[in-house]
Amino acid sequence: MNLKKKLSILTAFAVFQAFAVIPANAQAAESNETTPVNTAKVKSVEVVKKEQPIAESEVKSGTASEQTTNPSTNATSNTQPADNESTIKTETKPETSVPSATEATPGTPETGAGEEQGTTGESASPVPAEMEQPTTGTTSAAASSGGDLTLYMNSNKMVQDGKTYLAGQPMAVKNGVSYVAIRALVDRVGYDVKYDNKTKETIIISGTDELRFKTNSNVYTVNGQSRTMKGPAYQEKNTFMIPLTSITQALNITYTVNQSAKTVVLKLNTKPVASFTVQNEIFAGDQVIYTTKSSSPSGLPIVNEQWTGRQDSFDQPGIYTVTYTVQDSSGKWSNPFTLTIKVERPNLPPVAMFTTDKEEYKMGEKITYIDQSTDDENAIEKREWDNNSLAFFIPGPKTVSLTVTDKHGLSDTYTKTILITGETLYTMSDFNQLFTPVGDKFTFNGGEVPAMEKVPFTYTDEPSLLIRSNSPETVNQEGIVYKESSSGQTRFMIHHVNNTGKRVKMYVIATNNNPYTAVFEQQNMGFAGPTPFATVAGKLSIDKWFKSMQTGTDQKTIYIQPGESKLILTELSAIPMKEGQVISLYSDTFSDYILDYNIVMIEENKDPMAVLSSLPVLDRDGVHNRGTYPNATRIITYDQEVGSKPARLPLGDDASDPNLDGTDPMAFTIASNAGNFGVLYKITLNNVAPRTLISFNPRGGKYYGSALVNGQLVQLSNDSRSLSAPNEQGVLYRTGSYGESVTIIFSAAPGSNLPVNLLFTPLPAEK
């Protein structure tokens, strides 16, 4: 055999061996997506290894450790908790060189040599606008070999440390955004990659930084924080492509662009990263707690550290600079990480102090307390008084104390003794009527109230339909608690307790069965809960409803197409109800066409639209009230004088203020709205006498609520306790030296008791 034939056989054998090392399927090739090309050995052989998609079968699934980002002196440094060892990484095989006499030609197709590759069916794209200017700053990314990485536009060629590597897909430009094959890039810069089966996310890990990407999404996360890319990630021939700048920006990799050569050079760095934190507040003399974080992007151990300016404690207040650097096992030092530490003067406790306008008082004389407490940081967060009555009605010395506490928990108490003489200025009854603050309560002889003259008011009703969903108040199973149809002005009152034994949500579903698009308007909203306390939910829903009337901030408009169902009053379903919890809702609404409403309670994870047709209609409980009531806004206008003598205006008594009559549409029965819950009272008293006390007195039991008086929200008991029937009254308003017109907006709070009285009492003469 001649020499020429021998060389031909050897060449063919070499080609066979070269192709034999390429895996026959994607599973075998997963860790060798880019292949370094040896330019010094065998001629005429060019092999391009195809990048494999990052898929569930390719990596171990898992959730990455929590990430944090910390600033450094010159650039952003990134740190990771020490338990990062639990992160599951892709196992990557060592890259192998394929012998070749010449360097791999950029753009060489996978099917053979000699054809230009790297284009996407278009002419070569210009450098995208997003990369026209080079970035600046200090990097925190790492390269496995430490050299800069050169990428070629419209080509799968990459050069690093004089070696050429070929990606599975060329660097592409789409809509002005540069895309790179993610696996090829991360292998070259020394990052780890994995796939989260649960979230369907591709994850890049660089030292302590974690980036998460999803196919066809332009949103990705960096250490848990969402960011937006200039274009969505996508799959191209089983290759996962992402915008290059999403990595360079997230990991502070600087780059330069050569427009004429159509190259992008990534400036890589393998320095370790150092950072530390100290506690938020440091006082002179306190121990300083330094919490360090350091890592090597290349995964090398940290073997040394250096500090400048560190002290275990600082004796004097002032500004101090502390710098920290670390060294890895290769001998490389990190960039210095510097913090400026402000050392405060040692915290001093607050100083409690108050005075009174006098040292000696008569019985029933008003005492003015003047708080003069101080704190070196002006940070008093709590004041607790003891025995600071507005007046005393028994003679003798009275000890009053004030305790103040600052934001650090230090406190101080001041105590003062005042003397009450045996002389009387006001009786207790007269004093309370004159001086109890608006929104506070006082005790009196409630047995005298029924004998007071009733205000002979009359009323008119506004056309507002009330849907009162309050029975079964305690719901024992999933189902429909109310069904009704309405158009025009409609008010919802919804008050229920979860007793199903599971976490549930409540929904209101509106269905448009008209041939026209319906407009639904939410005019205001008062929602409270979930809470274990019915009185709390009821009071807060009324409070929020009144505030919504004042501000108009809860207004919404929803368009419902013919045949369509939509969720409305969605505040109701925002939070699941646990067993035993209560929700309470008030809302005024309007629709221009008749809408069918279903109020349902279902298990929290169920779709209300999907299960509506299969839900049972629940029976009422026989104790609480449900029904549909027209004319649910009651207008009371009284022009005669009130307040010149004791009088009362009863509400919710079914006598002077009759219950609304309506129907229970599910039981097909007549209903009576006991207590008139859900009715909005607009009371205008056009002639209130000078020096009149207007107060609120419950008659049916405990009451916990509020009212709007002349446009101001007034609590019926400021101390967070309910008013008790019949011997307590809450102060609503006092007129001055002249007669006034007073407007009161009121609605009974769910969980409280009716009836109630508005009392009008002439004020005693002041002394």
HUTA-V563205 format. One record per run of one state. SS is the DSSP state (@ for helix, = for strand, . for the rest). FROM is the first residue (numbers start at 1). TO is the last residue. If there is no record, write none. Layout:
((SS;FROM;TO) (SS;FROM;TO))
//
This chain:
((.;1;2) (@;3;20) (.;21;25) (@;26;29) (.;30;34) (=;35;38) (.;39;66) (=;67;71) (.;72;75) (=;76;80) (.;81;81) (@;82;86) (.;87;97) (=;98;99) (.;100;128) (@;129;131) (.;132;148) (=;149;153) (.;154;156) (=;157;160) (.;161;162) (=;163;166) (.;167;170) (=;171;174) (.;175;176) (=;177;181) (@;182;189) (.;190;191) (=;192;196) (.;197;200) (=;201;206) (.;207;208) (=;209;213) (.;214;218) (=;219;222) (.;223;224) (=;225;228) (.;229;233) (=;234;236) (.;237;238) (=;239;243) (@;244;250) (.;251;253) (=;254;258) (.;259;262) (=;263;267) (.;268;271) (=;272;277) (.;278;281) (=;282;283) (.;284;286) (=;287;287) (.;288;290) (=;291;296) (.;297;301) (=;302;308) (.;309;312) (=;313;313) (.;314;317) (=;318;328) (.;329;332) (=;333;333) (.;334;336) (=;337;344) (.;345;350) (=;351;351) (.;352;353) (=;354;356) (.;357;359) (=;360;363) (.;364;368) (=;369;371) (.;372;373) (=;374;374) (.;375;379) (=;380;386) (.;387;395) (=;396;406) (.;407;410) (=;411;424) (.;425;427) (@;428;435) (.;436;440) (=;441;443) (.;444;445) (@;446;451) (.;452;452) (=;453;454) (.;455;458) (=;459;462) (.;463;464) (=;465;469) (.;470;473) (=;474;475) (.;476;478) (=;479;498) (.;499;503) (=;504;511) (.;512;517) (=;518;522) (.;523;525) (=;526;531) (.;532;533) (@;534;551) (.;552;555) (=;556;560) (.;561;564) (=;565;568) (.;569;569) (@;570;573) (.;574;576) (=;577;577) (.;578;581) (=;582;603) (.;604;607) (@;608;614) (.;615;616) (=;617;617) (.;618;626) (=;627;629) (.;630;632) (=;633;638) (.;639;641) (=;642;642) (.;643;646) (=;647;651) (.;652;659) (=;660;664) (.;665;668) (=;669;673) (@;674;676) (.;677;679) (=;680;688) (.;689;691) (=;692;698) (.;699;702) (=;703;703) (.;704;705) (=;706;709) (.;710;711) (=;712;715) (.;716;722) (=;723;723) (.;724;727) (=;728;734) (.;735;739) (=;740;746) (.;747;755) (=;756;762) (.;763;767))
//
